[in-house]
């Protein structure tokens, strides 16, 4: 079963068609690398899949449901429970601990404070960060912060994680650790935008984008 299916998805900014009739299906547990030159529409495509930017045409079907035809409240619920996000910068909340940052989506999904923190602890231990659970976000190294961001994306057990250049600011060792974390969650599909050939090589499939169009 596909986690997400894009059906002729297009997005235009002024006279420029940034995404042109994109069609793509990602299966449960599959990892896909999205590669292509800067400005070709990769981030815009991720934002439409993530229900953050509405397409001008086409459908984004998540787990059999057209995300953009859903009412706003349901769309927000789909985004919270079915999707995880990782960006080039970790975007952690500075005054919160690593543990609290990871627990935040679980709390938003209705988990108690205790249950959310316990689940966060499990993910941090899995990623080798148990000793850093109580550190504030600003006390973490860049690589540690990015692994915390991956844990935060996975804490609600999403069907799909969307990662936009998650290793772009990291050295090779930290990048490998982040990809280990990102690809190691069983049953979770991953769509990762990257310029790094080593990162793309770790995905099960590569999709290329050029001038707003996709080609496997």
KARA-V750241 format. One record per residue. N is the residue number from 1. RES is the residue in one small letter. PSI is psi in whole degrees, -180 to 180 (* if undefined). Layout:
{{N,RES,PSI} {N,RES,PSI}}
This chain:
{{1,x,139} {2,x,137} {3,x,-42} {4,x,142} {5,x,127} {6,x,131} {7,x,101} {8,x,50} {9,x,130} {10,x,150} {11,x,131} {12,x,138} {13,x,107} {14,x,-133} {15,x,-9} {16,x,127} {17,x,104} {18,x,-39} {19,x,127} {20,x,98} {21,x,42} {22,x,133} {23,x,129} {24,x,140} {25,x,136} {26,x,127} {27,x,164} {28,x,130} {29,x,-2} {30,x,145} {31,x,129} {32,x,130} {33,x,130} {34,x,114} {35,x,160} {36,x,167} {37,x,157} {38,x,140} {39,x,8} {40,x,-4} {41,x,7} {42,x,-48} {43,x,-39} {44,x,-42} {45,x,-45} {46,x,-41} {47,x,-34} {48,x,-42} {49,x,-38} {50,x,7} {51,x,34} {52,x,-24} {53,x,122} {54,x,131} {55,x,154} {56,x,-25} {57,x,159} {58,x,-180} {59,x,145} {60,x,106} {61,x,115} {62,x,118} {63,x,42} {64,x,1} {65,x,131} {66,x,107} {67,x,-35} {68,x,-6} {69,x,-9} {70,x,150} {71,x,154} {72,x,-41} {73,x,-41} {74,x,-38} {75,x,-41} {76,x,-38} {77,x,-40} {78,x,-43} {79,x,-41} {80,x,-43} {81,x,-27} {82,x,-17} {83,x,146} {84,x,151} {85,x,136} {86,x,131} {87,x,176} {88,x,-40} {89,x,143} {90,x,-28} {91,x,36} {92,x,156} {93,x,117} {94,x,-41} {95,x,-4} {96,x,154} {97,x,167} {98,x,-44} {99,x,-45} {100,x,-38} {101,x,-43} {102,x,-36} {103,x,-19} {104,x,-49} {105,x,-34} {106,x,-41} {107,x,-42} {108,x,-29} {109,x,1} {110,x,1} {111,x,149} {112,x,163} {113,x,-43} {114,x,-46} {115,x,-40} {116,x,-42} {117,x,-37} {118,x,-41} {119,x,-39} {120,x,-42} {121,x,-41} {122,x,-43} {123,x,-41} {124,x,-39} {125,x,-41} {126,x,-33} {127,x,13} {128,x,26} {129,x,18} {130,x,-38} {131,x,-15} {132,x,8} {133,x,-35} {134,x,1} {135,x,140} {136,x,156} {137,x,-39} {138,x,-11} {139,x,-7} {140,x,149} {141,x,167} {142,x,-43} {143,x,-42} {144,x,-44} {145,x,-38} {146,x,-36} {147,x,-35} {148,x,-40} {149,x,-38} {150,x,-43} {151,x,-41} {152,x,-39} {153,x,-27} {154,x,-10} {155,x,-31} {156,x,13} {157,x,60} {158,x,162} {159,x,-30} {160,x,132} {161,x,131} {162,x,120} {163,x,120} {164,x,102} {165,x,53} {166,x,-17} {167,x,9} {168,x,-27} {169,x,12} {170,x,155} {171,x,172} {172,x,-42} {173,x,-45} {174,x,-38} {175,x,-42} {176,x,-40} {177,x,-40} {178,x,-42} {179,x,-35} {180,x,-45} {181,x,-44} {182,x,-40} {183,x,-3} {184,x,-2} {185,x,112} {186,x,132} {187,x,-4} {188,x,126} {189,x,148} {190,x,131} {191,x,113} {192,x,124} {193,x,129} {194,x,150} {195,x,-3} {196,x,116} {197,x,-29} {198,x,-39} {199,x,-47} {200,x,-36} {201,x,-22} {202,x,-16} {203,x,156} {204,x,-17} {205,x,146} {206,x,133} {207,x,131} {208,x,144} {209,x,135} {210,x,130} {211,x,39} {212,x,1} {213,x,148} {214,x,145} {215,x,128} {216,x,*}}
